[in-house]
Amino acid sequence: MMALLTAAPAEASGAGLMLAGLALLLMLAEALYLRISGGPGHDGAETAASLLVALGHKAIGVLTAGLVAVPVLFVADHRLLDIRIDGPWMVAVLFVAVDLAYYIHHRAMHKVRWLWATHAVHHSARRINLTAAVRLGWGGPLTGGIVFYLPLVALGFSPFAVFGMLGLGLAYQFALHLAHPPHLGPLEWVLNTPRHHLVHHASNRACLDRNFGGVLIVFDRLFGTFAEAPRDEALVFGLAGGAPGVNPLAVAMVGWVPLLRAVRDARGSRARLSALFGPPS
């Protein structure tokens, strides 16, 4: 664990390729299982759109990695302390700190339109399965999400440790998008599970802006954003304002087009700032 959190970028890149290959195999296995079991399966066009959007997300992430690294390295050079991950207790502290930072970041993505413009892509899938997990917006590296993790670097944690731990959390979240989520018993009280994340993706009124956790669900329980699935209605997935279709470019721009229109139609600087940084409509 500690070796992974201090891995060199080249090693992390190799691990990323292995994880991508494993993710594709798991997507295929889930699709075959759903077909054999006779239940609702993958929508071929939506799955293709998700995979193409994922390729665009990955390409932009590679191209903008240098830009993202600049503020991270600057903050690391001016950190207050030098915190070493030298034992299981420090790994646990870092894990909880990163998961809290993710909760705050994820909640902000639903409350700030500038951040929602990218995150809306992930919520545009009308069927939740493992392919929906990789339907990620193209603007993430450039829209400021990195600032939610910089305080940990400024405090003294290594950037490789912080973003390595974040990467592990995101890998865990891939499994949260199972089409048929199992009940994990007592773990449901502590962990963000596929059942909890299914609620997060639902566009039912009772489910909106709920269950923001990454690996843990305890912050949602502590801060009042936790919700169980409603018992008297079926969950509905996709954006509340309607689906963007299956054109990958339309999917990638589903949050940006209304934001840009709102900025264009705004009158005055205050209205434009509200259009950019106010809550999503």
Secondary structure as UniProt FT lines:
FT   HELIX           2..5
FT   HELIX           9..37
FT   HELIX           44..63
FT   HELIX           65..77
FT   HELIX           88..111
FT   HELIX           113..119
FT   TURN            120..121
FT   HELIX           122..124
FT   TURN            130..131
FT   HELIX           132..134
FT   HELIX           140..142
FT   TURN            143..144
FT   HELIX           145..148
FT   HELIX           150..155
FT   HELIX           159..174
FT   HELIX           175..177
FT   HELIX           185..189
FT   HELIX           194..201
FT   HELIX           205..207
FT   TURN            208..209
FT   HELIX           218..223
FT   TURN            240..241
FT   HELIX           248..252
FT   TURN            253..255
FT   HELIX           256..265
FT   HELIX           269..277
//
